[in-house]
Amino acid sequence: MSGIDLASVLAGARVLPVLTVRRVSTAGPLAEALAAGGARCAEVTFRTADAELVLKEMAAHGGLSVGAGTVLTPEQAERAVAAGARFVVSPGFAADVVAKCRELGVPVVPGIATATELMRALKAGLDTVKLFPAEPLGGLRTLRALAAPFPGMRFVPTGGIDASHLAGYLAHPAVLAVGGSWMATADHLERCDYDEIRRLTADAVERSMT
């Protein structure tokens, strides 16, 4: 495993904005809005053609620990880290992606949806996984059921989550942080509504601290 874990990279942050950014020109103002709202970290998904450039631009801001999401292959992981990613998130468990991230010295958080996948992550020496897609899988009820047999495992639930779900997830001792896209949606970015992004981020950060 890498010598740096996700908790260290997040530096105490418990809300992880998950971002799908289509235009590089929005990356700088987006990073500024998130930081102004109190975010300490962000995940840029590799779902767009310019994801690497967006990640590089946001990482250069300096106020955020920026990671790469939706990483499906070792090659994508390598490109993400070269662009400045400080952690890597994947939607499912892939042993080759985990191995590449260890080689690169960055925390990797694979997605899991079942106890079998959790056992694979545990066997691989991981202690943090992403429950995905959290709400469609049953939300907090499913998280409780999966966490019970694996007392050392930490979770980052993501998928279908909004501000109304935060308190419930964060109250569970196995939850390290909660990922969500509601703070900066495609619509917000299309309209360049950075004031609303800042407001929603500040609200999420405040909820995470209560």
C-alpha angles and dihedrals in degrees: 000000000000116000091239119067128203093254090061092049093048090050094210097317112142099186120069116193109216111209135195104188120182101179123056090208090069095053098084097046089043092054089048093050093048093048091046088054091055101260115150098186143024139189118222110201120223092227098110135064093244099042093119093053092046091050091048092050094048093045089053089060088078096207096088138056099228124200136180122248135193089035107168105169140036088244091057090049090053092049092047094053091046087055091054106272112159094192138016128223126190130189092232141012115284117170093205092054091049091050093049093050091051089051089051092047098238130125114257124203113193121196120247133185103173142043089248091059090046090055090051090052091048091049088052089058097251123144100184128057138169116242102218134214086008104179098039088050092057103279122229093357091060093044091054091050094049095043095053098073093041106054095170096052123102123206138211103194113205135167129073092007124140136172093281091064098050101089094051095050096042092051090065110093093220094059113098097178141337123239124209144155099211092096093063113017128179088257093054090050094045089055093040087232097167093156090061091046089053091048095049091046092051090049092050093048091049092049090050091056098052 
